[in-house]
Amino acid sequence: MRWRLGRDSLWRWLSGACVALSLLAVVALLALIAVRGLAHFWPADIERLTLENGQQVAGIPRGGEAESRRYFTANRDLDGHVWRWIAVDSIVERETPASLVYVQRRDWGPFIGRLAAVTTPAGERLRGDAAESRLHQALAGDAELATLSLHNVEGRDVTLPFAQVQSLAWPNRMHVGDKLLAWLDGVWRFLSEAPGDGRVEGGVWPAIFGTLLMVILMSLVVTPFGVLAALYLNEVARQGPVTRLVRIAVRNLAGVPSIVYGVFGLGVFVYGLGGQIDRWFYAEALPSPTFGTGGLLWASLTLALLTLPVVIVATEEGLARVPGTLREGSLALGATRFETLKRVVVPMALPSMLTGVILAVARAAGEVAPLMLVGVAKLAPEIPLDGEFPFLHLESKFMHLGYHVFDLGFASRDAEAAMPLVFATATLLVAVIVVLNLTAILLRHHLRARHRALERS
């Protein structure tokens, strides 16, 4: 008996250790992604290097090896590249001058160099402290500027229209408090702005909105269909070989690759239903399709179809756990079968229904493959919701956080420069999924608490 208890205790501790290690691995992975992503918005110091051959290079160190370091040098329009590996042995002097400025431009990406002068709309050219003072006023909206005159550490000049400036800072002058404020501003811009130059710069607000709207529309479609299908299979249909075959088919559908659902959505929803709608209601716009091309509606329906088996299975499991004695007692008291379902069975199975919705939301929010066929876009800065009737434009293309991660990591013109944004967008996608799931979990907890209160009364 002692040996059996000891063996049970050993397995209990091993199981607990495995769960703890799994949770630790998940937390470590999420922490790594979050740190790598959020560190992108911290204003790092800019180094000016003097090499053995007398050449000067300005850049931000981004790691490297023992023999060489990698620097982000920006200035794509001048150098044709934004990264440079520099051998450690070739560096004669390394400084962080306070005069180096980091300018985020709408075109050509960042610029690293010095501010030479600014030009007002009246043609006045200001230099030195006067130029910096007028520039700060212009950035705050209290003055106007026409152009900025910049030059890199090698003395090559660049004239930049002020309208092309997104942000500007002198990182080497900033204290910790200033950098924290700049970091918060960078995070806010990332969350609230549309993608900029080549999608490597700017924010992801359209992708956030598109992901949330698509998941909400998908939930509104899949929940009633999944619940009604489960109610029919468990409460209405005659239990026999046909019902068992349908259940097996539903469970097998949950294992179908998501890209197959994308192909189905493209053929049935986009070309089939969408093409027919165009012929009925938008004939004057043909051959340019309105609904006969990928859009928000077809993406939501495709993901609803993809997650339907999850909701059906979770709901059926909840219905099966409702004791049969409760159904019999309700019928014995004179309630009809419909009243029994409405007032006894469904309220007790609601937490399981919400569990199915939670699992569906988690899967749909991270899917990318089917969306590539039914409506997601690389760049759609305009959100599909505005003040024009019908306000919500279901035929519009939309952006999605998962696809944005894929596009930045594999299809951007500079994968190295985009990698920090890949981590930041992945962190945001995880946060969106967590918020959606927590909302559903809190609702499920509220329903369970209310159900227990009704049972006690």
C-alpha positions as MATLAB code, in Angstrom:
seq = 'MRWRLGRDSLWRWLSGACVALSLLAVVALLALIAVRGLAHFWPADIERLTLENGQQVAGIPRGGEAESRRYFTANRDLDGHVWRWIAVDSIVERETPASLVYVQRRDWGPFIGRLAAVTTPAGERLRGDAAESRLHQALAGDAELATLSLHNVEGRDVTLPFAQVQSLAWPNRMHVGDKLLAWLDGVWRFLSEAPGDGRVEGGVWPAIFGTLLMVILMSLVVTPFGVLAALYLNEVARQGPVTRLVRIAVRNLAGVPSIVYGVFGLGVFVYGLGGQIDRWFYAEALPSPTFGTGGLLWASLTLALLTLPVVIVATEEGLARVPGTLREGSLALGATRFETLKRVVVPMALPSMLTGVILAVARAAGEVAPLMLVGVAKLAPEIPLDGEFPFLHLESKFMHLGYHVFDLGFASRDAEAAMPLVFATATLLVAVIVVLNLTAILLRHHLRARHRALERS';
ca = [
       0.000    0.000    0.000;
       2.850    2.349    0.833;
       4.532    1.571   -2.473;
       1.270    2.282   -4.337;
       0.805    5.604   -2.535;
       4.405    6.504   -3.231;
       4.015    5.647   -6.896;
       0.838    7.744   -7.123;
       2.613   10.641   -5.447;
       5.550   10.304   -7.848;
       3.289   10.417  -10.894;
       1.415   13.360   -9.417;
       4.655   15.293   -8.982;
       5.852   14.351  -12.473;
       2.555   15.504  -13.977;
       2.751   18.784  -12.060;
       6.351   19.293  -13.159;
       5.418   18.705  -16.815;
       2.554   21.205  -16.569;
       4.854   23.747  -14.894;
       7.538   23.303  -17.572;
       4.949   23.673  -20.327;
       3.609   26.878  -18.811;
       7.144   28.168  -18.280;
       7.994   27.477  -21.930;
       4.857   29.289  -23.122;
       5.538   32.286  -20.866;
       9.194   32.400  -21.974;
       8.188   32.294  -25.642;
       5.615   35.074  -25.230;
       8.102   37.142  -23.194;
      10.755   36.754  -25.906;
       8.327   37.848  -28.621;
       7.086   40.801  -26.540;
      10.584   42.012  -25.598;
      11.886   41.736  -29.158;
       8.846   43.577  -30.479;
       8.444   46.342  -27.895;
      12.180   47.093  -27.834;
      11.819   48.302  -31.426;
      10.107   51.485  -30.209;
      12.810   52.388  -27.670;
      15.006   55.263  -28.971;
      18.448   53.627  -29.020;
      21.616   55.724  -29.030;
      23.229   56.406  -32.411;
      26.944   55.628  -32.671;
      29.401   57.387  -34.943;
      32.272   55.117  -35.933;
      35.626   56.144  -37.349;
      37.242   53.317  -39.302;
      40.871   52.594  -40.098;
      40.530   53.967  -43.613;
      39.211   57.271  -42.251;
      35.608   56.611  -43.236;
      32.871   57.597  -40.816;
      29.702   55.556  -40.289;
      26.662   56.444  -38.178;
      24.225   53.768  -37.086;
      22.405   51.939  -34.323;
      24.042   48.684  -33.130;
      21.780   45.654  -33.613;
      23.875   42.775  -32.325;
      26.468   40.789  -34.196;
      29.343   38.424  -33.576;
      32.697   38.519  -31.804;
      34.587   39.703  -34.891;
      31.946   42.012  -36.418;
      28.901   44.041  -35.459;
      25.737   44.798  -37.377;
      24.576   48.414  -37.572;
      21.318   49.905  -38.788;
      22.617   52.825  -40.855;
      19.324   53.969  -42.524;
      19.725   56.444  -45.433;
      18.487   54.053  -48.109;
      18.257   56.842  -50.707;
      21.963   57.671  -50.282;
      23.553   54.252  -49.729;
      21.091   51.832  -51.308;
      20.986   49.763  -48.102;
      20.141   50.229  -44.418;
      22.330   47.522  -42.794;
      26.071   47.201  -42.577;
      28.415   44.686  -40.975;
      31.567   46.290  -39.598;
      34.629   44.398  -38.383;
      35.447   45.230  -34.772;
      39.187   45.440  -35.529;
      38.559   48.152  -38.142;
      36.906   50.544  -35.643;
      39.316   53.226  -34.468;
      36.903   55.426  -32.524;
      33.300   55.061  -31.350;
      31.257   58.064  -30.170;
      27.651   59.092  -29.499;
      27.527   62.778  -30.562;
      24.540   64.780  -29.342;
      24.146   66.351  -32.799;
      23.055   63.126  -34.556;
      19.365   63.170  -35.451;
      17.000   60.312  -36.334;
      14.309   61.308  -38.836;
      11.443   59.018  -39.755;
      10.347   59.877  -43.319;
       7.182   58.917  -45.167;
       9.295   57.861  -48.145;
      12.661   56.081  -48.107;
      12.410   55.184  -44.428;
      14.631   56.586  -41.637;
      17.479   59.053  -42.035;
      20.471   59.326  -39.681;
      22.676   62.390  -39.820;
      22.731   66.032  -38.736;
      20.334   68.921  -39.136;
      22.023   71.665  -41.173;
      19.193   74.191  -41.606;
      15.447   74.672  -42.013;
      13.622   76.840  -44.530;
      10.378   78.660  -43.745;
       7.551   79.099  -46.300;
       8.727   82.710  -46.699;
      12.169   81.523  -47.808;
      14.001   82.347  -44.549;
      16.836   79.914  -43.832;
      17.592   79.200  -40.176;
      20.582   77.361  -38.721;
      21.813   76.170  -35.346;
      19.654   76.712  -32.268;
      17.204   78.867  -34.219;
      16.629   76.022  -36.667;
      16.026   73.490  -33.877;
      13.670   75.857  -32.051;
      11.595   76.508  -35.169;
      11.583   72.764  -35.953;
      10.215   71.907  -32.500;
       7.488   74.543  -32.972;
       6.585   73.078  -36.362;
       6.419   69.535  -34.963;
       4.089   70.793  -32.226;
       1.898   72.544  -34.809;
       2.780   76.080  -33.700;
       4.764   77.043  -36.824;
       5.207   76.117  -40.466;
       8.269   74.929  -42.342;
       8.964   74.283  -45.996;
      12.058   72.068  -46.028;
      14.786   70.586  -43.860;
      18.416   70.493  -44.952;
      20.138   67.367  -43.633;
      23.505   65.778  -44.219;
      24.951   62.447  -43.186;
      28.223   61.971  -41.308;
      30.120   61.891  -44.621;
      28.747   65.314  -45.572;
      26.308   64.281  -48.293;
      23.288   66.596  -48.335;
      19.577   65.744  -48.409;
      16.738   68.257  -48.767;
      13.556   66.951  -47.182;
      10.107   68.592  -47.459;
       8.677   69.035  -43.986;
       5.473   67.269  -45.051;
       7.557   64.082  -45.429;
       8.608   64.099  -41.757;
       6.718   61.642  -39.561;
       8.845   62.018  -36.449;
      12.222   63.427  -35.474;
      14.436   63.005  -32.407;
      17.979   63.395  -31.079;
      18.323   60.061  -29.180;
      21.797   60.784  -27.809;
      20.455   63.841  -25.956;
      17.510   62.054  -24.378;
      17.347   60.987  -20.741;
      15.505   57.864  -19.565;
      12.282   59.815  -18.976;
      12.433   61.357  -22.434;
      13.055   57.957  -24.008;
      10.125   56.464  -22.092;
       7.824   59.170  -23.436;
       9.177   58.601  -26.940;
       8.632   54.844  -26.503;
       5.016   55.388  -25.459;
       4.513   57.690  -28.439;
       6.001   55.068  -30.764;
       3.743   52.341  -29.376;
       0.712   54.621  -29.744;
       1.624   55.428  -33.351;
       2.019   51.719  -34.024;
      -1.466   51.023  -32.658;
      -3.260   54.023  -34.148;
      -1.734   54.666  -37.589;
      -1.928   52.953  -40.944;
       1.126   51.197  -42.465;
       3.595   53.512  -44.115;
       6.621   53.093  -46.360;
       6.504   49.588  -47.808;
       4.523   48.446  -44.723;
       7.848   48.400  -42.823;
       7.052   51.711  -41.144;
       3.865   53.093  -39.654;
       1.218   51.291  -37.646;
      -1.255   48.428  -37.839;
      -4.567   50.043  -36.914;
      -6.376   48.788  -40.069;
      -5.128   45.265  -39.322;
      -6.365   45.462  -35.718;
      -9.780   46.681  -36.818;
     -10.023   44.129  -39.629;
      -9.093   41.234  -37.322;
     -11.609   42.227  -34.640;
     -14.419   42.894  -37.124;
     -13.842   39.625  -38.969;
     -13.823   37.612  -35.720;
     -17.007   39.315  -34.488;
     -18.837   38.651  -37.776;
     -17.586   35.064  -37.769;
     -18.840   34.559  -34.195;
     -22.262   35.987  -35.055;
     -22.577   33.461  -37.889;
     -21.036   30.334  -36.371;
     -22.645   30.504  -32.917;
     -26.335   30.075  -33.867;
     -25.596   27.499  -36.586;
     -23.274   25.489  -34.342;
     -25.648   25.537  -31.374;
     -28.712   24.618  -33.462;
     -26.826   21.774  -35.172;
     -25.713   20.390  -31.795;
     -29.241   20.686  -30.362;
     -30.641   18.785  -33.317;
     -28.039   16.009  -33.145;
     -28.309   15.559  -29.378;
     -31.929   16.388  -28.560;
     -34.064   16.015  -31.683;
     -32.569   13.531  -34.134;
     -33.237    9.813  -33.703;
     -30.041    8.224  -32.415;
     -28.870    5.612  -34.885;
     -26.271    4.845  -37.569;
     -27.033    7.993  -39.579;
     -26.609   10.259  -36.545;
     -23.351    8.546  -35.607;
     -22.111    8.957  -39.179;
     -22.928   12.680  -39.073;
     -21.011   13.050  -35.802;
     -17.989   11.287  -37.290;
     -18.159   13.589  -40.327;
     -18.332   16.694  -38.112;
     -15.285   15.599  -36.116;
     -13.378   14.807  -39.301;
     -14.169   18.276  -40.655;
     -12.292   19.736  -37.696;
      -9.117   18.107  -39.039;
      -9.373   19.344  -42.624;
      -6.460   21.692  -43.512;
      -7.527   25.317  -43.374;
      -6.315   26.047  -46.916;
      -8.979   23.599  -48.189;
     -11.626   25.791  -46.573;
     -10.044   28.744  -48.343;
     -10.375   27.004  -51.700;
     -13.998   26.129  -50.885;
     -14.724   29.733  -49.889;
     -13.132   31.016  -53.086;
     -15.150   28.695  -55.294;
     -18.519   28.754  -53.512;
     -18.705   32.100  -51.724;
     -16.591   34.395  -53.927;
     -17.122   33.027  -57.444;
     -20.477   31.349  -56.780;
     -22.582   33.537  -54.466;
     -20.565   36.717  -55.061;
     -20.713   36.363  -58.837;
     -24.459   35.757  -58.713;
     -25.008   38.814  -56.491;
     -23.038   40.921  -58.981;
     -25.206   39.709  -61.857;
     -28.398   40.447  -59.912;
     -27.633   43.797  -58.277;
     -24.369   45.210  -59.716;
     -24.654   44.398  -63.412;
     -23.744   47.975  -64.363;
     -20.371   47.601  -62.617;
     -19.396   44.398  -64.447;
     -16.880   43.155  -65.485;
     -15.375   44.828  -62.393;
     -16.638   42.643  -59.510;
     -18.257   44.046  -56.373;
     -19.051   40.933  -54.342;
     -17.493   38.549  -56.862;
     -14.067   39.117  -55.361;
     -12.575   38.496  -51.946;
     -13.884   40.636  -49.124;
     -14.768   40.866  -45.447;
     -18.075   38.979  -45.802;
     -16.619   35.968  -47.596;
     -13.646   35.788  -45.207;
     -16.001   35.759  -42.208;
     -18.207   33.057  -43.739;
     -15.198   30.919  -44.646;
     -13.838   31.074  -41.108;
     -17.326   30.409  -39.730;
     -17.413   27.228  -41.801;
     -13.906   26.328  -40.623;
     -14.772   26.714  -36.914;
     -18.304   25.257  -37.105;
     -17.186   21.710  -36.083;
     -15.485   23.122  -32.980;
     -18.693   24.807  -31.779;
     -20.832   21.752  -32.573;
     -18.570   19.335  -30.696;
     -18.202   21.590  -27.620;
     -21.947   22.238  -27.473;
     -22.803   18.558  -27.845;
     -20.467   17.663  -24.997;
     -22.200   20.241  -22.799;
     -25.638   18.936  -23.719;
     -24.571   15.345  -23.009;
     -23.519   16.344  -19.472;
     -27.002   17.613  -18.593;
     -28.544   14.815  -16.437;
     -31.426   13.003  -18.070;
     -33.348   13.160  -14.785;
     -33.698   16.936  -15.221;
     -35.311   16.451  -18.627;
     -37.644   13.805  -17.261;
     -38.557   15.934  -14.245;
     -39.363   18.901  -16.450;
     -41.557   16.804  -18.724;
     -43.260   15.217  -15.703;
     -44.188   18.657  -14.386;
     -46.059   19.414  -17.606;
     -43.442   21.302  -19.611;
     -43.314   20.704  -23.343;
     -40.196   19.411  -25.029;
     -39.428   22.886  -26.388;
     -39.884   24.473  -22.941;
     -37.583   21.847  -21.450;
     -34.905   22.684  -23.995;
     -35.348   26.429  -23.546;
     -35.558   26.625  -19.741;
     -33.560   23.605  -18.514;
     -31.183   22.085  -21.058;
     -29.864   25.154  -22.912;
     -29.178   27.277  -19.763;
     -27.171   24.416  -18.236;
     -25.196   23.916  -21.466;
     -24.467   27.620  -22.056;
     -20.948   27.473  -20.525;
     -20.019   24.679  -22.939;
     -21.454   26.658  -25.833;
     -19.266   29.606  -24.881;
     -16.292   27.261  -24.584;
     -16.872   26.304  -28.201;
     -17.071   29.966  -29.201;
     -13.821   30.674  -27.311;
     -12.024   27.892  -29.163;
     -13.483   29.101  -32.468;
     -12.339   32.681  -31.835;
      -8.841   31.542  -30.888;
      -8.498   29.520  -34.077;
     -10.104   32.040  -36.422;
      -8.065   35.006  -35.150;
      -4.806   33.251  -35.989;
      -5.724   31.725  -39.347;
      -3.909   33.081  -42.387;
      -3.977   30.508  -45.196;
      -7.717   30.668  -46.087;
      -7.761   34.460  -45.827;
      -5.172   34.746  -48.586;
      -7.812   33.405  -50.977;
     -10.980   35.116  -49.758;
     -10.286   38.760  -49.026;
      -7.250   39.749  -46.996;
      -5.022   42.463  -48.490;
      -1.390   43.430  -48.089;
      -2.331   47.079  -47.710;
      -5.834   48.429  -47.088;
      -5.386   51.639  -45.065;
      -9.108   52.463  -45.197;
     -11.155   50.473  -42.694;
     -14.436   48.946  -44.022;
     -16.546   51.120  -41.705;
     -17.381   54.758  -42.441;
     -20.191   57.306  -42.435;
     -21.545   56.396  -45.875;
     -24.491   54.043  -46.300;
     -24.507   51.096  -45.658;
     -21.763   52.148  -43.197;
     -20.293   48.625  -42.939;
     -18.911   47.661  -46.356;
     -18.823   43.864  -46.335;
     -17.449   43.702  -49.879;
     -14.268   45.598  -48.952;
     -10.798   44.143  -48.706;
      -9.331   44.256  -45.217;
      -6.072   43.770  -43.351;
      -5.419   41.043  -40.803;
      -2.763   40.855  -38.089;
      -1.790   37.265  -38.877;
      -1.358   37.958  -42.575;
       0.502   41.177  -41.752;
       3.031   39.119  -39.768;
       3.473   36.774  -42.742;
       3.754   39.659  -45.198;
       6.312   41.568  -43.130;
       8.457   38.516  -42.487;
       8.471   37.002  -45.974;
       7.301   39.560  -48.538;
       8.693   42.916  -47.406;
      11.538   44.521  -49.308;
      13.784   44.462  -46.210;
      13.130   41.461  -43.980;
      15.850   42.498  -41.522;
      14.322   45.925  -40.951;
      10.837   44.420  -40.704;
      11.741   41.725  -38.178;
      11.161   43.904  -35.064;
       7.714   44.810  -36.439;
       7.046   41.099  -36.992;
       7.613   40.503  -33.274;
       5.566   43.578  -32.327;
       2.632   42.532  -34.545;
       2.798   38.962  -33.238;
       2.668   40.304  -29.679;
      -0.357   42.391  -30.599;
      -2.080   39.412  -32.246;
      -1.603   37.341  -29.082;
      -2.968   40.246  -27.017;
      -6.052   40.550  -29.243;
      -6.746   36.810  -28.939;
      -6.288   36.964  -25.159;
      -8.690   39.915  -24.857;
     -11.323   38.183  -26.986;
     -10.968   34.950  -25.031;
     -11.026   36.702  -21.655;
     -14.234   38.466  -22.661;
     -15.875   35.150  -23.504;
     -14.460   33.483  -20.368;
     -15.826   36.250  -18.126;
     -19.219   35.925  -19.799;
     -19.104   32.154  -19.283;
     -18.183   32.633  -15.607;
     -21.086   35.063  -15.183;
     -23.528   32.568  -16.694;
     -22.219   29.757  -14.493;
     -22.543   31.919  -11.378;
     -26.087   32.894  -12.304;
     -26.980   29.272  -12.991;
     -25.645   28.188   -9.569;
     -27.646   30.966   -7.908;
     -30.798   29.745   -9.641;
     -30.092   26.173   -8.525;
     -29.727   27.270   -4.878;
     -32.989   29.224   -5.004;
];
